[in-house]
Amino acid sequence: MNYLIESLGWIGSLVMLIAYILNLRGRWTNHHPLYLWFNVVGGVFLVINTYFHQAYAATGLEVVWVIVALPSLLKHWRIR
């Protein structure tokens, strides 16, 4: 179980970092569906990891991160 939680943390961090780098380089805009998906998935993985480690401040940040990204993703999905 611990290996799974650690893996989710590392994957979540990597996914969010990739999204951030691609956004800074102009490859993805803030509203690009993959940018939003990467933020939601990475955020959820980090929520799980930080909660497991009882890092509640970081958990709160990640919950807000997902809450901010999710409506934009749902808006994009409804438009299609």
PEDA-V726475 format. One record per residue. N is the residue number from 0. RES is the residue in one small letter. OMEGA is omega in whole degrees, 0 to 359 (NA if undefined). NEAR is the number of other C-alpha atoms within 8 Angstrom. D_LAST is the distance of its C-alpha to the last C-alpha in Angstrom with 2 decimals. Layout:
BEGIN
n={N/N}
res={RES/RES}
omega={OMEGA/OMEGA}
near={NEAR/NEAR}
d_last={D_LAST/D_LAST}
END
This chain:
BEGIN
n={0/1/2/3/4/5/6/7/8/9/10/11/12/13/14/15/16/17/18/19/20/21/22/23/24/25/26/27/28/29/30/31/32/33/34/35/36/37/38/39/40/41/42/43/44/45/46/47/48/49/50/51/52/53/54/55/56/57/58/59/60/61/62/63/64/65/66/67/68/69/70/71/72/73/74/75/76/77/78/79}
res={m/n/y/l/i/e/s/l/g/w/i/g/s/l/v/m/l/i/a/y/i/l/n/l/r/g/r/w/t/n/h/h/p/l/y/l/w/f/n/v/v/g/g/v/f/l/v/i/n/t/y/f/h/q/a/y/a/a/t/g/l/e/v/v/w/v/i/v/a/l/p/s/l/l/k/h/w/r/i/r}
omega={180/179/179/180/178/178/178/178/180/179/179/178/181/181/180/178/177/179/181/180/180/176/180/181/177/180/177/173/178/182/177/183/180/176/180/178/181/179/180/182/178/179/179/179/180/174/181/182/183/177/178/181/179/175/191/177/178/177/178/178/182/177/178/180/180/181/179/184/187/180/178/178/179/178/179/181/180/179/181/NA}
near={4/5/6/7/11/9/8/12/13/8/10/14/10/9/12/12/8/8/13/8/8/10/12/7/7/7/7/12/8/7/10/8/8/8/13/14/9/11/14/12/10/14/14/12/12/14/13/12/12/13/10/8/6/6/9/8/6/9/13/9/8/12/11/8/11/12/8/8/11/10/8/10/12/8/8/10/7/6/5/4}
d_last={38.02/38.89/37.76/34.30/34.02/35.24/32.87/29.87/31.24/31.68/28.34/26.58/28.64/27.98/24.19/24.21/26.74/24.78/21.73/24.24/26.04/23.05/21.98/25.58/25.87/22.91/20.94/18.14/17.35/17.21/13.44/12.86/11.00/14.25/16.39/14.91/15.17/18.65/19.70/18.71/20.29/23.23/23.79/23.93/26.34/28.46/28.57/30.07/32.48/33.69/34.15/36.19/38.35/38.74/37.44/36.11/35.60/33.31/31.58/30.98/29.58/27.12/26.05/25.38/23.53/21.09/20.88/20.06/17.32/15.64/14.41/12.72/11.02/10.03/8.90/6.60/5.38/5.42/3.80/0.00}
END
